[in-house]
Amino acid sequence: EDGYDLWLRYRLVANPDDLARYRTAFTHIVVSGNHAVLRSAGAELSRGLSALLGRSVPVTNQLGKGAVVVGVGDLAAESFTIKRRADRVEITGGDERGALYGAFRFLQHLQRHRPLSGLDIADRPASPLRMLNHWDNLNGSIERGYAGKSIFAWDELPGLRERYVDYARTIASVGVNNTVVNNVNASADFLRSERLTGLAALAGVLRQWGLRLWLSANYAAPITLTADRPSPVTVADPFDPGVQKWWQDKIDEIYRLIPDFGGFLVKANSEGQPGPLDYGRTHADGANMLADRLAPYGGRLVWRSFVHGGFSDWAQYEYNVFHPLDGQFHENAVVQTKNGPIDFQVREPVNPLFGGLPRTNQLVELEITQEYTGHSTQLCYLVPEWKTILGFPTYQGPGTGPTVADIVTGTAYQQHNVGMAGVVNLGDDRNWTGYQLGAANTHGFARLAWNPRLSADEIVTEWIELTFGLDQQVGSVLKAIMLQSWETYESYTSPLGMGYLTYPLGAHFRPDPNSTHNLSHYTTSEGTGFDRTAVFPQLYADHWRDVYASPDNCPDELLLFMHWVPYTHRLKSGKTVIQHIYDSHFAGYERVLEFRRAWGRLAGRVDQARYADIAATFDAHVVEAERWRDTIVSYFYGFSRILSTGAEWLQVEYPNRGLLIGGRANDLPLDITNAFRTSQT
Ligand code: BDP
């Protein structure tokens, strides 16, 4: 067991009663229809059932007793039912994709040893677009990626690797239906004719699993890709006829090669990327020019709203740029908005563009890859965070709604080109995500895109059972750890909503509060935080404006995002801000130690290699958490010179390290306490 199978782990059913029942009930598979996706469903059922039941369960064309029949019926697109008849099971999709999703759900049911009587299931996806965004570059690296290199060997295409099939199976098994295979900081090279031929082969693999391939497009591609021609295109102005013709030809070419091409994802006029603003046009002008050319083919154009103004306040910049464009994007143009107004920090308010663009199709962009949330060394299960985002009531409408989930499922404004995009953490590491528990986020993202109403508890339980089996102790220990891990990460990195305390270059996971000074916080000897009261709260509905604008109403977890406060400001808990910062970092670190201890008690209950891998991850996690704690606590001590104001934690200075660290008073070695004790009051 090395983790490669992820949650598609089909192991012989251990309980003899279940095994006997399943063996009688399922003897063969019948695929009713001849579509490639249905054949994939049949193949997966055969593979899964054969492994689960420990005997061959072939695809045949004999109905009769013991058949698992998969086909298409009169249901909504992408939906499915699983029904147990007297002598067979019927898995019916509203279309081939729905049938495939039903087949995977059926296998998951058996992987979890669920009773046959429970095999009466009807389900359908909540969001139409359930997308992955790869940040994979042409040279095989992954932007901020932590799971090895890209799974896609671009230069080998149209040669195909077996792993592409496993990739497609994995993401289709949880209902993903679209994938953008290259980085938003896009190389124009992806649109070269030679590349497209190769990509068509990849699209062919994905298609068999109900997945549409997309590309990130560089807006200046017409310039780059015609530079060596006798009469090159010299601008990328969306209103320029030469530019329009170039894109038209390119899009025609793509659809000749990839008839179900999903469309383009574009990052424009953001962080150095070219875009329509370079020519005095708007983001909507830029998006619509491409959208109009994709529309006849059924393609879509996804335009990112992630733009920020250098060192001016990021939080309001994006809203100021995009809010005035509401209603200007064409029907197949979709604006993709990061969950928060900054950049995937461990805690941010919900981006005010949710509810701020009621006449625009919108995708929420979540970061599955743990760029700012612990790399592949620190467990941070993000589903609880995503639940708070999706459940956020914007108050931009009747009652408290709509929520973000209402918007991205299309129910808020009756839209169809909406959904969820996840910056995905899959790489070519053997276990796909760089550490054994990272795939929980991949799975969780997809499950929420399918159904945002599922609870974090349900989703994590499902993932654990599919990935580690049904041992109850493993289940309960791991679940408790995972469900606490996000808030734990927050507590030892950046409590109270400060965020962005990471070293800004390279991997964004080590602490460096100095370099983000004045960008995410204004820390002085008197206090800290970021005073955003002048503008930012007003981007929200009145309800949230009033909550955020006042330091007394603002929830503690966002206090320093919205306000600059003196260290002695009292939180709702009664603690001072400085004391909370100290306590939270120490307590968070302690919790990581507890995670490691709890995992240690599972020795012998989890297969050896994965057990040891995870134990090693917790060792690394402890080291990183300690580094965060010491760096941030020292930083604030350095400015405030305020020592512990309560008895809970004792702070001691290590003069040689220039660091302030500590622990519970009784736990500290005597010599340290005696030599360096500075205050306990
Ligand atoms: C930031 C990443 C950067 C991405 C950018 C984006 O650090 O590498 O290119 O977001 O989303 O979080 O475009």
Residues whose N, C-alpha, C, O or C-beta is under 5 A from the ligand:
A	BS01	BDP	E143 D343
